[in-house]
Amino acid sequence: MTMGTQNCYAYACGYTKDLKLQPGELGGRLYKSTDRAELTDAACADGLDPVLGHTPPMLKAGEHLVALMTSSSDTDAYHWLRRIEDGSGDWSHKLGALSPTKLDSWEKPINDATNPPHTVDLDYDAMFKRNPSMLRHLDTARIQGWATNYDIFVGYFKCPDDFPKIRGNAKLSCNCMIV
């Protein structure tokens, strides 16, 4: 797996062929906006199965759990997390060119995907971590739009371990709004 170039969606789904994969791209239903229903339908077209509610579901063999986050401050932003299947219930994610981590941007373990904010987006976060003296500018970065808080839990999705499991019909809608 080429982690350096894999985005959050490809990482969460375990996909290694198109490392900058976008929701719906494989299923012929690429998302057009970051509206919750639009992202859900796009992920469904790729073979993800949305889960209603805020309780992690039981999984069948051959599945893993992913979670979708969006931002109240950046309406074009979304981020995917992947539950670590070691029994801990912790989550991991991948930001830009950084390696996957199970820590959020405040160096705390992500043990509840429904309780954001968890992450600050992309390489600005890496910049702050490489140069700790820049941390005093983190709030300014957020205000200026250089960094994004993913503070809205959209929902859980069951993801087949043999992702993608494309549903075939480009016009497919899972008709399942996550609440």
MIDOTI-877548 format. One record per residue (C-alpha): residue in three letters; x, y, z; residue number from 1. Coordinates in steps of 0.1 Angstrom, whole numbers, plus 5000, padded with zeros to 4 digits. Layout:
% MIDOTI-877548
ATOM ala X Y Z NUM;
...
This chain:
% MIDOTI-877548
ATOM met 5000 5000 5000 1;
ATOM thr 5014 5034 4990 2;
ATOM met 5005 5053 5021 3;
ATOM gly 5022 5086 5012 4;
ATOM thr 4998 5094 4984 5;
ATOM gln 4966 5076 4996 6;
ATOM asn 4938 5099 5007 7;
ATOM cys 4915 5094 5036 8;
ATOM tyr 4887 5077 5016 9;
ATOM ala 4911 5052 4999 10;
ATOM tyr 4928 5045 5033 11;
ATOM ala 4895 5040 5052 12;
ATOM cys 4882 5016 5025 13;
ATOM gly 4915 4997 5021 14;
ATOM tyr 4917 5006 4984 15;
ATOM thr 4952 5008 4969 16;
ATOM lys 4947 5012 4931 17;
ATOM asp 4936 5048 4929 18;
ATOM leu 4952 5065 4958 19;
ATOM lys 4932 5097 4955 20;
ATOM leu 4898 5079 4953 21;
ATOM gln 4867 5100 4958 22;
ATOM pro 4833 5088 4970 23;
ATOM gly 4812 5074 4941 24;
ATOM glu 4841 5074 4917 25;
ATOM leu 4842 5036 4913 26;
ATOM gly 4804 5032 4912 27;
ATOM gly 4798 5058 4885 28;
ATOM arg 4781 5082 4910 29;
ATOM leu 4808 5107 4919 30;
ATOM tyr 4796 5131 4945 31;
ATOM lys 4786 5166 4933 32;
ATOM ser 4785 5183 4967 33;
ATOM thr 4795 5175 5003 34;
ATOM asp 4759 5174 5014 35;
ATOM arg 4753 5144 5037 36;
ATOM ala 4728 5127 5015 37;
ATOM glu 4750 5132 4984 38;
ATOM leu 4781 5118 5001 39;
ATOM thr 4761 5089 5014 40;
ATOM asp 4747 5080 4980 41;
ATOM ala 4781 5083 4964 42;
ATOM ala 4796 5059 4990 43;
ATOM cys 4767 5035 4985 44;
ATOM ala 4774 5034 4948 45;
ATOM asp 4810 5023 4956 46;
ATOM gly 4796 4995 4978 47;
ATOM leu 4796 5009 5013 48;
ATOM asp 4765 5002 5034 49;
ATOM pro 4753 5030 5056 50;
ATOM val 4743 5023 5091 51;
ATOM leu 4715 5043 5109 52;
ATOM gly 4722 5057 5143 53;
ATOM his 4752 5064 5164 54;
ATOM thr 4759 5029 5176 55;
ATOM pro 4786 5009 5159 56;
ATOM pro 4770 4978 5143 57;
ATOM met 4779 4942 5145 58;
ATOM leu 4800 4933 5115 59;
ATOM lys 4800 4901 5094 60;
ATOM ala 4832 4884 5084 61;
ATOM gly 4848 4903 5055 62;
ATOM glu 4836 4937 5066 63;
ATOM his 4852 4967 5085 64;
ATOM leu 4837 4999 5098 65;
ATOM val 4843 5034 5084 66;
ATOM ala 4829 5067 5095 67;
ATOM leu 4823 5099 5076 68;
ATOM met 4829 5134 5091 69;
ATOM thr 4821 5168 5077 70;
ATOM ser 4829 5203 5088 71;
ATOM ser 4806 5231 5099 72;
ATOM ser 4832 5257 5090 73;
ATOM asp 4842 5244 5055 74;
ATOM thr 4812 5232 5036 75;
ATOM asp 4834 5215 5009 76;
ATOM ala 4853 5194 5034 77;
ATOM tyr 4848 5157 5045 78;
ATOM his 4870 5132 5061 79;
ATOM trp 4869 5094 5066 80;
ATOM leu 4879 5073 5096 81;
ATOM arg 4885 5036 5098 82;
ATOM arg 4879 5015 5129 83;
ATOM ile 4909 4995 5140 84;
ATOM glu 4899 4959 5141 85;
ATOM asp 4920 4949 5172 86;
ATOM gly 4891 4949 5196 87;
ATOM ser 4900 4983 5211 88;
ATOM gly 4872 5002 5193 89;
ATOM asp 4897 5029 5184 90;
ATOM trp 4898 5046 5150 91;
ATOM ser 4925 5056 5126 92;
ATOM his 4926 5081 5098 93;
ATOM lys 4950 5095 5072 94;
ATOM leu 4957 5131 5065 95;
ATOM gly 4973 5141 5032 96;
ATOM ala 5008 5127 5027 97;
ATOM leu 5011 5117 5064 98;
ATOM ser 5011 5081 5076 99;
ATOM pro 4979 5068 5090 100;
ATOM thr 4975 5075 5127 101;
ATOM lys 4951 5066 5155 102;
ATOM leu 4956 5100 5171 103;
ATOM asp 4937 5132 5164 104;
ATOM ser 4955 5165 5159 105;
ATOM trp 4957 5170 5196 106;
ATOM glu 4976 5137 5200 107;
ATOM lys 4946 5120 5216 108;
ATOM pro 4934 5085 5206 109;
ATOM ile 4902 5086 5185 110;
ATOM asn 4880 5062 5205 111;
ATOM asp 4846 5076 5196 112;
ATOM ala 4839 5086 5160 113;
ATOM thr 4806 5102 5170 114;
ATOM asn 4823 5127 5193 115;
ATOM pro 4842 5152 5171 116;
ATOM pro 4862 5173 5164 117;
ATOM his 4890 5149 5157 118;
ATOM thr 4912 5163 5129 119;
ATOM val 4927 5193 5114 120;
ATOM asp 4931 5189 5077 121;
ATOM leu 4960 5182 5054 122;
ATOM asp 4996 5193 5055 123;
ATOM tyr 4991 5224 5077 124;
ATOM asp 4987 5200 5105 125;
ATOM ala 5020 5183 5096 126;
ATOM met 5036 5217 5095 127;
ATOM phe 5024 5225 5130 128;
ATOM lys 5037 5192 5143 129;
ATOM arg 5071 5195 5126 130;
ATOM asn 5075 5230 5140 131;
ATOM pro 5058 5231 5174 132;
ATOM ser 5064 5269 5177 133;
ATOM met 5038 5273 5149 134;
ATOM leu 5011 5258 5172 135;
ATOM arg 5004 5293 5185 136;
ATOM his 4992 5300 5150 137;
ATOM leu 4968 5271 5148 138;
ATOM asp 4937 5292 5157 139;
ATOM thr 4947 5317 5131 140;
ATOM ala 4950 5290 5105 141;
ATOM arg 4915 5277 5113 142;
ATOM ile 4901 5313 5111 143;
ATOM gln 4919 5319 5078 144;
ATOM gly 4905 5286 5064 145;
ATOM trp 4939 5269 5062 146;
ATOM ala 4929 5241 5085 147;
ATOM thr 4896 5224 5089 148;
ATOM asn 4879 5210 5120 149;
ATOM tyr 4858 5179 5111 150;
ATOM asp 4832 5185 5138 151;
ATOM ile 4801 5168 5124 152;
ATOM phe 4796 5130 5126 153;
ATOM val 4777 5120 5095 154;
ATOM gly 4775 5083 5101 155;
ATOM tyr 4790 5048 5100 156;
ATOM phe 4793 5026 5069 157;
ATOM lys 4800 4990 5066 158;
ATOM cys 4828 4985 5041 159;
ATOM pro 4836 4952 5024 160;
ATOM asp 4871 4940 5030 161;
ATOM asp 4872 4933 4992 162;
ATOM phe 4863 4969 4984 163;
ATOM pro 4851 4980 4959 164;
ATOM lys 4819 4960 4958 165;
ATOM ile 4803 4982 4932 166;
ATOM arg 4765 4981 4930 167;
ATOM gly 4766 4984 4892 168;
ATOM asn 4738 5009 4886 169;
ATOM ala 4752 5044 4881 170;
ATOM lys 4718 5058 4890 171;
ATOM leu 4715 5038 4922 172;
ATOM ser 4706 5057 4953 173;
ATOM cys 4707 5039 4986 174;
ATOM asn 4677 5060 4998 175;
ATOM cys 4691 5059 5033 176;
ATOM met 4697 5092 5050 177;
ATOM ile 4720 5089 5080 178;
ATOM val 4707 5105 5112 179;
